């Protein structure tokens, strides 16, 4: 049994690692797309937002596909579109076609997120927090590799398409991995849950009655707005500060994800002894301090250190929030889908706002919009912690 769990976990980690590369490569090549396609910051922000819209829509589409076709067919179908989308992007098609490509791209990313988080939550139960942080570490590994690989290849005289061709092979192998994974254990867990619900007359939508669920969901709403802007805008933002070149900016974003991986490993250790809500609050406050330092200076060493600190503290927010919501939604594809949908909505709005503002006041000043997100994460994390303390008494 334990071996089966570990095999499922490892395949989910591989899929998430490749997903991390696929997501971050878009931000890494965005300056090249802006230049070659001659598009504005607003149009580029639209590309990031439409990818987030696809991520949002996956929350509904994937939860409909799974009961009809099963997990294996649904996830294999969605991930098979990714290499095709990347191939289409290499052709540098007209902007409307790019929007369609990145919408489908986002659908696949959202489906991977729902399947992976749901699978790990289901098979590990109360011990899921540490495993979820490790799972999200694999995303961070991929997120580190994509900008780093892009920077190295560009410095060697290769174009941005070279890294896309590599991603096409990796995403195809990820789809094959999901297609050959053993889903029997997950199906057994779902059947067991169904029997318990039938026996205890539990309501699958009971999570909607808990204020804690909405508090956690909106922490993720504002958090994902920040994460999507890091993924999509930070290479462009750092270049436009005027204190670093393209290679340094791309490498810095890449190393930020390496620090994020370290942060998630730390959170995985802390989750054994600390309350999840306390970890979320600590990360929210730490990331807020680093963010405000980063946007208030033009010193290269301080920007570098504050961005790395920002990544370290942001690291554990998403997986720890998913684990914190686990007891409310465990076994419910609907619950995980709603949580993902609310968080994805935040990822849609922020990149578009930053792109719109970037055309008017410059991308460097526009990043200040994320101040709202950072403050909201801290406030909601404090409310969540207070509710957990009150509930304990």
C-alpha positions, 0 to 999 in steps of 0.5 A, a space after each residue: 500500500 505504502 509503495 503504491 502511495 509513493 509511486 503515485 506521489 512521485 508521478 504527481 511530483 514529476 508532472 508538477 515539476 514539468 508544469 512548473 517549467 511550462 508555466 515559468 517559461 512563458 514569463 522567461 520568454 515574454 520580453 522576446 515575445 513582446 519584441 518579436 510580436 510587437 505587442 504592448 504591455 497590456 496585450 502581454 498582460 492579457 496573455 498572462 491573464 488568459 492563461 489564468 482564465 484557463 486555469 480558472 475554467 479548469 476548476 469547472 471543466 475538470 470536475 465535470 470530466 472526471 465523473 464522466 471519463 475518469 481521472 486517467 483519461 481526463 488528465 491525459 487529455 488535458 496534458 496532451 494539449 500542452 506540447 501542441 500549444 508550445 509548438 503553436 507558440 513557436 510559430 508566433 501566430 497573431 495575437 488572438 491565436 496566442 490568446 487561444 493557445 494560452 487559454 488551453 495552456 491554462 486549462 492544462 495547468 489547472 487540471 494538473 493542480 487539481 489532480 495533484 493536490 486532490 490525490 495527495 490530500 486523499 491518500 495521505 489524509 492528516 499527514 498531507 501537509 508535509 507531502 503537499 509542501 514536497 509536492 509543491 517543491 517539485 513545482 519550484 524545481 521546474 520553475 527554477 529550471 525554466 528561466 535558468 535554462 532560458 538564460 543559459 541558452 540565450 547566453 550561448 547564442 540560442 533563441 527562445 524557441 530552443 527552450 520551447 522545443 525542450 519543453 515540448 519533449 518534457 510535457 509530452 513525457 509528463 502526459 504519458 506518465 499521467 496516462 500510465 499511472 495507477 489510479 486504483 488506489 485513488 478510486 478506492 479512496 473515493 469509494 470509501 469516502 462515498 460509503 462513509 458519506 452515504 452512511 453518515 449522510 454527509 453533504 458533499 457541499 458542507 465545506 461551503 458552510 464554513 467561513 474558514 474555507 472562504 478565508 483560506 480561499 481568499 488568501 490564495 486569491 490574493 497570493 496567486 495574483 502575486 505568484 502569477 505576476 512573479 511568473 509573468 512580469 518579474 523578468 520584464 520588471 527587473 530589466 526595466 528597473 535599469 539596474 540589471 540586464 536580461 541575463 541577470 534578471 532571468 537568472 535572478 527569477 530562476 534562483 528565486 524559485 530555488 529559494 522557494 523550493 528551500 522555503 517549502 522544504 522548511 515549511 514541510 518540516 515546520 508542519 510537523 510541529 506548528 499549526 498550519 494557520 501560524 505558518 501561513 501568517 508567518 510567511 505572509 508577514 515575512 513576504 510583505 516585509 521583503 516586498 516593500 523593501 524590494 519596491 522601495 530601492 534601486 540598489 542591486 544587492 538589496 533588490 536581489 536579497 529582498 526578492 530572494 527573501 520574498 520567494 522564501 516566505 511566499 513558498 509555503 503559502 499555497 501548499 499549507 493553505 491547501 492542507 489547512 483546507 484539507 479537513 473541510 474538502 477531503 475527498 471532494 473534487 468539487 471542494 478542491 475545484 472551488 478552492 482552485 477557482 477562487 484562487 485562480 480568479 486572483 491570478 487572472 486580475 493582477 497580471 492584467 492590472 499590472 499590464 494596463 498600468 505598465 502602459 501608462 506609468 511604466 512597468 516598474 511603478 505598476 508593480 506597486 499594485 501588488 501592495 494590495 495583494 500583499 496586505 490582503 494576504 497578511 490580513 486574511 492570514 491573521 483572521 484565519 489564525 484568530 479563527 483557529 485559536 478561537 475554535 480551539 477554545 
